Amino acid sequence: MTATQRVIRISKHAALALALALTVVVMPQGSRPATAAHQVLPPTGMICTTSASDTFTLTTRDGYISMPDGNAVYMWGYSAGDNPFQHPSPILCVDEGDEVTIVLHNTLGEDVSIIFPGQENVLANGVPSQPVFEAGELTSLAPVAAANGGSVTYSFVAGRPGTFIYESGTEPAKQINMGLFGAIVVRPADNVYDVDGNPVEAYMYNDPDTRYNPDAEYLIMISEVDPMLHVAVEQGYLYDMNEYTPRYWNYNGRGFPDTVADNDAEWLPNQPYGSLIYIHPYDNNEFLEDGVTPNQNYNPYPAAIRYLNVGTMNYSHHPHGNHGRLVAWDGYLLKSPDGTWDMSSEEFTVTIGPGQTMDSLFAWEDVEGWHPVDNPIPVVIPQLQDLSVGLFYSGSPYLGNLENLPVGTQALNQCGEYYHIAHNHALHQITAWGVVLSGHITFTRIDPPLPNQCGP
């Protein structure tokens, strides 16, 4: 991948002057600091919202998102600073040990709050954040920003690395489904950055076995939508939660095929985050066979994939073509502190419970090294007229090889790359209100070895 596909954490020391001018900045992969206005995002990868002072301003907004069946659904969300509505809410990236402050401004017509599962000693307006009771009845899991203009300031120390959820603690069954949720990524102290804030060594946790390629970091936020609830909220009438029935199933706020569209796709103005996993083959040979010539395909570290479930049920995510190593649950490394017990596991499918997060390392290795001349597949490949040609097919089963396709074929494969589907194993959840082959589906794209003419 190119340098523009790098997720970075802005160097605090280099950005102190910027903090005076900006409360929140969005840091796409490898980009310069951006203003609060709209900017073009890199096509793939996790998009971090960072702050030089570790202070974030989140403002509740409402708007609409597009669904693959052509419907538009009314939603709520937290937006960075004065930015317009987006879904899902920003991915907040901080470092282990940072003193994080989040100022919530509420523009909606009802009280709203934020809770931070996994964070300890959270303060609200300087005192411990506690549930709110009125007349003996629980009304919120955290102090609220009052309707129509209220504010509240939360703060905590990001005490341990990991992937975490932030979400509304007020009427959560309703407000979370309406879109009041986002992700917090806490970088470990072991990370090493250059003078520009670019990661030289990137780890998911303070453990050498969790090192990953900083050019390949991804986040998949799994959610669901009951459109009838959203119509009721939009039109201002009560909805019986006993009738709650999700009809849409989203990865990063989109259903397939929009899931594999670029970040910041122009036809999805309020849904900025794609979920295509874009990687190169794993190759830990630093030199060619002569032991001297550098291997330009040297790629010794896997991709990092962060999963979050903000829905109401277990979801099963199955990436075809390879398995990932599950290294952490809910921000806890699956290894004992002394390294004696390693509970990480290689999984073809990860099942994620409501409110849970999982961290995985994912690498695709060209084990067989099939090549049409040097190492052909030991079966007869059918004639073209006997094949059923799909959108992601190059006309050849070999990585990096392009062949002629039938006249009229519309293929998305540009340079002989591979595509492996990744999807929910519950078939009714790969639909959009009954429209099949939608919902919880995305892909992994593996580019051929360099040099190539591929692009993100």
C-alpha positions in Angstrom: 0.0 0.0 0.0 1.0 3.6 -0.5 2.0 6.0 2.2 -1.4 7.7 1.9 -3.0 4.5 3.4 -1.4 4.9 6.8 -3.4 5.4 10.0 -1.3 7.7 12.2 -1.6 9.3 15.6 -0.6 13.0 15.5 2.5 13.7 17.5 1.5 15.7 20.6 4.7 17.7 20.7 4.6 18.6 17.0 1.0 19.6 17.2 0.7 21.7 20.4 0.4 24.9 18.3 -2.4 23.2 16.2 -4.3 22.5 19.4 -4.8 26.2 20.0 -6.7 26.5 16.7 -8.5 23.2 16.5 -10.4 21.2 19.2 -10.6 18.1 17.0 -8.9 17.1 13.9 -9.4 14.1 11.6 -6.3 12.2 10.7 -6.7 10.0 7.7 -3.9 7.6 6.9 -0.7 9.5 6.2 -2.4 12.8 5.8 -1.7 16.2 7.2 -3.8 17.6 10.0 -7.2 18.6 8.7 -9.6 21.4 9.7 -13.0 20.7 11.0 -14.4 21.3 7.5 -15.0 18.4 5.1 -11.8 16.7 3.7 -11.1 13.9 1.3 -10.3 10.7 3.1 -8.0 8.0 1.9 -9.9 5.2 0.1 -9.4 2.4 2.6 -8.4 1.8 6.2 -9.5 3.0 9.7 -9.9 6.8 10.0 -8.8 8.2 13.3 -10.2 11.4 14.8 -7.5 12.8 17.1 -6.8 15.8 19.2 -3.4 17.2 20.2 -4.7 18.1 23.6 -6.7 14.8 23.9 -9.9 16.9 24.2 -12.8 16.1 21.9 -16.0 18.0 21.3 -18.9 15.8 20.2 -22.2 17.4 19.1 -25.4 15.4 18.6 -26.8 15.7 15.1 -29.6 14.2 13.1 -29.7 13.3 9.4 -30.3 10.4 7.0 -28.3 7.4 5.7 -28.8 5.5 2.5 -29.6 1.8 2.4 -28.9 -0.6 -0.4 -32.6 -1.1 -1.2 -32.9 2.6 -2.0 -34.5 3.6 1.3 -33.3 6.5 3.5 -33.4 6.1 7.3 -33.5 8.9 9.8 -30.6 8.7 12.3 -28.9 10.4 15.2 -25.2 10.6 15.8 -22.3 12.3 17.6 -20.3 14.5 15.2 -16.8 16.0 15.8 -17.0 19.7 16.7 -19.2 21.6 14.3 -19.1 18.9 11.6 -22.4 17.9 10.0 -24.1 14.6 10.8 -22.2 11.4 10.2 -22.9 7.7 10.8 -21.3 6.0 12.7 -19.8 8.6 15.0 -16.1 9.4 14.9 -13.4 6.9 15.8 -11.5 8.6 18.6 -7.8 7.6 18.8 -5.7 8.2 21.8 -2.6 6.9 23.5 -2.3 4.8 26.6 -2.0 7.1 29.6 -3.7 10.1 27.9 -6.0 12.2 30.0 -9.0 12.3 27.7 -11.7 14.9 27.8 -14.9 14.7 25.8 -17.3 17.7 25.8 -20.8 16.7 24.7 -23.1 19.3 23.2 -26.7 18.2 22.7 -28.9 19.7 19.9 -31.5 17.0 20.0 -35.0 17.3 21.6 -34.3 14.9 24.5 -31.6 14.3 27.0 -28.5 12.5 25.9 -25.4 11.1 27.6 -22.3 9.0 26.9 -20.9 6.0 28.7 -17.5 4.5 28.2 -17.4 0.7 28.8 -13.9 -0.4 29.7 -12.8 3.0 30.9 -12.3 3.4 34.7 -12.9 6.3 37.0 -14.9 8.3 34.4 -15.8 11.8 35.6 -18.7 13.9 34.5 -18.3 17.6 35.1 -15.4 16.8 37.5 -17.2 14.3 39.7 -17.6 10.5 39.3 -20.0 9.6 36.5 -23.0 7.9 38.2 -26.4 6.7 37.1 -29.2 9.3 37.3 -32.4 8.6 39.1 -35.6 10.7 39.2 -38.3 9.8 41.8 -36.5 6.5 42.4 -36.6 5.6 38.7 -33.4 5.1 36.7 -33.4 7.6 33.8 -29.8 7.5 32.6 -26.6 5.5 33.1 -24.6 8.7 33.2 -25.2 12.4 33.7 -26.9 13.9 30.7 -26.5 16.9 28.4 -30.0 18.3 28.6 -32.3 18.5 25.5 -32.0 21.5 23.1 -28.6 22.9 24.0 -27.3 21.2 27.2 -23.7 20.2 27.7 -21.7 17.9 29.9 -17.9 17.2 30.1 -16.6 13.7 30.6 -13.0 12.8 31.4 -10.9 9.7 32.1 -7.4 8.4 31.8 -7.0 5.9 29.0 -5.4 3.4 31.3 -4.9 0.4 29.0 -4.7 -0.2 25.2 -7.5 -1.8 23.2 -10.6 -1.2 21.2 -13.6 0.2 23.1 -17.2 1.4 22.5 -18.7 4.8 23.5 -22.4 5.1 23.4 -25.5 6.7 24.9 -26.4 5.7 28.4 -29.8 7.4 28.2 -32.6 5.2 26.9 -29.9 3.0 25.3 -32.4 0.6 23.6 -33.6 3.5 21.6 -30.7 5.9 21.3 -28.0 3.4 20.4 -30.2 2.0 17.6 -30.7 5.6 16.5 -27.0 5.9 16.0 -25.5 7.4 19.2 -22.4 5.2 19.3 -18.8 5.2 18.2 -15.4 3.6 18.8 -12.4 4.5 21.0 -9.0 3.1 20.0 -6.3 3.3 22.7 -2.7 2.9 21.3 -0.3 1.0 23.5 2.8 2.6 25.1 5.0 0.2 23.1 4.2 2.0 19.8 7.2 3.8 18.2 6.6 6.9 16.2 8.9 9.0 14.0 9.3 12.8 14.4 6.3 13.4 12.2 4.0 11.2 14.3 4.0 8.3 11.8 4.2 4.8 13.4 7.5 3.1 12.9 6.4 0.1 15.0 2.7 -0.5 15.6 1.3 -2.8 18.2 -2.3 -3.6 19.2 -1.2 -4.2 22.8 2.1 -4.0 24.8 3.2 -7.4 23.5 5.6 -8.1 20.6 3.2 -10.8 19.2 0.6 -8.1 18.5 2.8 -6.1 16.1 1.0 -5.2 12.8 1.6 -3.4 9.6 0.5 0.2 10.3 -0.5 0.5 6.6 -3.2 -2.1 7.2 -5.4 -1.2 10.2 -9.1 -1.7 9.9 -12.2 -1.4 12.1 -15.5 -3.1 11.6 -18.4 -1.8 13.6 -21.4 -4.1 13.5 -24.8 -2.6 13.9 -28.5 -3.1 13.1 -31.4 -0.8 12.3 -35.2 -1.1 13.0 -36.6 1.3 10.5 -40.0 1.5 12.1 -38.4 2.7 15.4 -36.6 5.4 13.3 -39.9 6.5 11.6 -41.5 6.8 15.0 -38.7 9.0 16.4 -38.7 11.2 13.3 -42.5 11.7 13.4 -42.6 12.1 17.2 -44.8 9.2 18.3 -44.2 6.4 20.7 -42.9 3.0 19.6 -43.5 -0.2 21.5 -40.0 -1.7 21.9 -41.7 -5.2 22.2 -42.2 -4.8 18.4 -38.5 -4.1 17.9 -37.4 -5.9 14.6 -34.2 -5.0 12.8 -34.5 -4.9 9.0 -31.1 -3.5 8.1 -27.6 -4.8 9.0 -24.6 -2.6 8.7 -20.8 -2.7 8.8 -19.5 0.8 9.6 -22.9 2.2 9.0 -23.3 0.7 5.5 -24.9 -2.3 4.0 -23.3 -4.3 1.1 -22.4 -3.3 -1.7 -21.7 0.1 -0.1 -19.5 -1.6 2.5 -16.8 -2.1 -0.2 -17.0 1.5 -1.5 -14.2 3.9 -0.7 -14.1 5.9 2.5 -15.9 9.2 1.8 -17.8 7.8 -1.2 -19.5 10.8 -2.8 -23.0 9.1 -2.9 -22.8 8.4 0.8 -22.2 11.9 2.2 -23.2 11.0 5.8 -21.6 7.5 5.9 -17.8 8.1 5.6 -16.4 4.7 6.6 -16.0 1.8 4.3 -15.0 -1.7 5.5 -13.0 -3.2 2.6 -9.9 -4.9 4.0 -7.0 -4.1 1.6 -3.8 -6.0 2.1 -0.7 -7.6 0.4 0.5 -11.1 0.8 2.4 -12.0 3.9 6.1 -12.4 3.1 8.7 -12.5 5.9 11.7 -12.9 3.6 13.7 -9.7 3.8 16.0 -10.7 1.0 15.7 -12.7 -2.2 17.3 -16.2 -2.5 20.8 -14.7 -3.1 20.6 -13.3 0.5 21.7 -9.8 -0.7 19.0 -8.3 -2.9 16.2 -6.7 -0.9 12.8 -8.3 -1.3 10.5 -5.5 -2.5 7.5 -7.7 -1.4 8.8 -7.9 2.2 5.7 -7.7 4.3 6.4 -9.5 7.7 3.5 -8.1 9.8 -0.2 -8.9 9.5 -3.1 -6.5 9.3 -4.9 -5.4 12.4 -8.7 -5.7 12.4 -10.8 -4.3 15.2 -14.4 -5.6 15.6 -17.2 -3.9 17.7 -20.8 -5.0 18.1 -23.2 -2.2 19.1 -26.3 -4.4 18.2 -28.6 -6.4 20.4 -27.6 -9.9 19.5 -24.6 -12.2 18.8 -23.2 -11.7 15.3 -21.0 -14.2 13.5 -18.4 -12.7 11.2 -16.7 -15.1 8.8 -13.8 -14.0 6.5 -13.3 -16.5 3.7 -9.9 -17.4 2.3 -7.9 -17.3 5.6 -8.3 -17.3 9.3 -7.3 -14.5 11.7 -5.6 -14.8 15.1 -7.9 -13.5 17.8 -5.6 -11.7 20.3 -8.0 -9.8 22.6 -11.5 -9.4 23.9 -12.9 -6.2 25.3 -9.5 -4.6 25.5 -7.9 -7.5 27.4 -5.0 -9.4 25.8 -5.6 -13.1 25.6 -2.2 -13.8 27.3 -1.1 -13.9 30.9 1.1 -11.0 32.0 4.1 -13.3 32.3 3.4 -14.9 28.9 3.0 -18.4 30.4 -0.5 -18.8 29.1 -1.4 -17.7 25.6 -5.1 -17.9 25.0 -5.1 -16.3 21.5 -6.6 -18.6 18.9 -6.8 -18.9 15.1 -10.4 -18.5 14.1 -12.2 -18.9 10.8 -15.3 -17.2 12.4 -15.5 -14.8 15.3 -18.8 -14.5 17.2 -19.2 -11.2 18.8 -21.7 -10.5 21.6 -23.7 -7.3 22.2 -21.4 -4.6 23.5 -18.3 -6.7 22.9 -15.1 -5.8 21.1 -12.5 -8.2 19.6 -9.1 -7.6 18.1 -7.6 -9.8 15.5 -4.4 -10.1 13.4 -5.0 -11.1 9.8 -2.5 -12.2 7.2 -2.9 -13.8 3.8 -0.1 -16.0 2.7 0.4 -17.4 -0.9 1.3 -20.8 0.5 1.1 -22.7 -2.8 2.5 -20.0 -5.0 0.4 -21.0 -8.0 1.7 -19.6 -11.3 0.4 -20.3 -14.8 3.8 -21.3 -16.1 6.1 -22.0 -13.2 3.6 -23.7 -10.9 0.3 -24.4 -12.6 -2.8 -25.6 -10.7 -2.8 -29.4 -11.1 -6.4 -29.5 -12.5 -7.7 -28.6 -15.9 -9.3 -25.2 -15.8 -12.6 -25.2 -17.6 -13.1 -23.4 -20.9 -14.4 -19.9 -20.7 -17.8 -20.9 -22.0 -18.1 -23.4 -19.2 -17.4 -20.8 -16.5 -19.7 -18.6 -14.6 -17.9 -15.2 -14.5 -18.4 -12.9 -11.5 -17.7 -9.3 -10.8 -14.5 -9.9 -8.9 -12.9 -12.3 -11.4 -9.9 -11.5 -13.6 -10.3 -14.3 -16.0 -7.6 -16.3 -14.3 -7.3 -18.2 -11.0 -3.7 -16.9 -10.6 -2.8 -13.9 -8.5 -1.7 -11.0 -10.7 -2.8 -12.6 -14.0 -5.4 -11.1 -16.3 -7.1 -13.0 -19.1 -9.8 -12.2 -21.6 -13.4 -12.1 -20.3 -16.6 -12.7 -22.3 -17.9 -9.7 -24.2 -20.2 -7.6 -22.0 -18.7 -8.8 -18.7 -18.5 -6.0 -16.1 -15.7 -6.9 -13.7 -14.3 -4.9 -10.8 -10.9 -6.7 -10.8 -8.3 -4.3 -12.2 -5.0 -6.0 -11.9 -5.5 -9.7 -11.1 -6.0 -9.2 -7.4 -7.9 -11.7 -5.3 -11.2 -10.9 -3.4 -12.4 -13.0 -0.5 -15.9 -12.4 0.9 -16.4 -11.8 4.6 -19.9 -12.0 5.9 -22.4 -12.7 8.7 -23.3 -16.4 8.9 -26.9 -15.7 9.6 -28.4 -15.5 6.1 -31.3 -13.3 7.0 -28.8 -10.7 8.2 -27.2 -10.4 4.8 -30.3 -8.6 3.5 -31.7 -5.1 3.4 -35.3 -5.4 4.4 -35.5 -8.6 2.4 -33.3 -7.6 -0.5 -30.7 -10.4 -0.6 -26.9 -10.1 -0.9 -26.8 -7.0 1.2 -26.3 -6.2 4.9 -23.4 -7.8 6.7 -21.1 -8.4 3.8 -17.7 -7.0 2.9 -14.6 -8.3 1.2 -10.9 -8.7 1.7 -8.8 -7.6 -1.3 -5.3 -9.1 -1.8 -3.1 -7.3 -4.3 -0.5 -9.2 -6.4 3.2 -8.9 -5.5 5.1 -5.8 -6.6 5.7 -4.3 -9.1 2.0 -4.0 -10.1 -0.4 -1.5 -11.6 -2.9 -1.8 -8.7 -4.4 1.0 -6.8 -6.7 1.3 -3.8 
